[in-house]
Amino acid sequence: MFGRLGRLSLAVPIVICALASAGRTVELDPKAVAFQTPGQFKWRDPFNKSPANTVALHGDGVNGFYVTLIKWNKGGNFSRPHSHANDRLIYVLRGTWWNGTGTAFDPPSTVSMRAGTFVTHHAKGVHWDGAKDEDAVLVIAGVGPAASTRATETQGTFSKLNPSAVTFLAPDQFKWRDPFNKSPTNQVVLHGDPSKEGPYMVINRFSPGAFSRPHFHPNDRFITVLKGPWWVGSGPKFDTNNTVPMPAGSFVTHFGRGIHYDGAKDEEVMVLITGMGPATSTQVK
């Protein structure tokens, strides 16, 4: 549906004032970590009057990897049949999102995808999507160009999703690394292989008190906090009191080779992570 996305750079200097347990100001290294909370997002339509609204969180949607937030406003707002040049990786953040495939535009017959569902819009697959009785908020990631190509509509009805155009996994279909969730940290790989080159999307889960130790990754990682607060620190010294809370809905960038550590304190945390692999980590002593 959307063509050229506006660019929003997150690589801005950050000196965060946060109440650490010792009551001191916590500073994050802006070469390692940048973030925005939901109240800081710059929506394309600040008054949210259009059928759909967007925030470009990373990239311009033309070249390279991009991450965008799309809100479909309730009221039967739908895109028309279209396709994209490359795969789009989509996580339903809130609400219920409805999808159909093919050139026959038939919103009443669409398939519902509830919050927590992972969806792939496959390259060149004709599809259409939107919201019915409630808003739908999506995190979309992929490799540009993100522009859509309109398909010629035909008469007829929609019956079932064409898997060459749209596939999806509901939350109860996720294959977690630890299916019993007994380990301090857990992960489900939604797309790709994080150890190899190419786009990937994963969810990491931190049990209360679980923290990584100072480490870095070779490439930038883009994180949406699904359940928080998620606590993030930077630098080689591990100190959970020197971390900043990222509330649910925040968008965080861990810059390539920037030393950081993160985790949960008093409650479980879940984060959606995407980027271009390899996403291996190197521990810092």
Secondary structure, DSSP 8 states (H G I E B T S, - for coil): ---S----------------TTS------TTTEEEE-GGG---SSTT--SSEEEEEEES-SSSSEEEEEEEE-TTTEE--SEEESS-EEEEEEEEEEEEEESSB--GGG-EEEETT-EEEE-TT--EEEEESSS-EEEEEEEES---EEE---BSS---S--TTTEEEE-GGG---SSTT--SSEEEEEEES-TTSSEEEEEEEEE-TT-B--SEE-SS-EEEEEEES-EEEEESSS--GGG-EEE-TT-EEEE-TT--EEEE-SSS-EEEEEEEEE----EE--
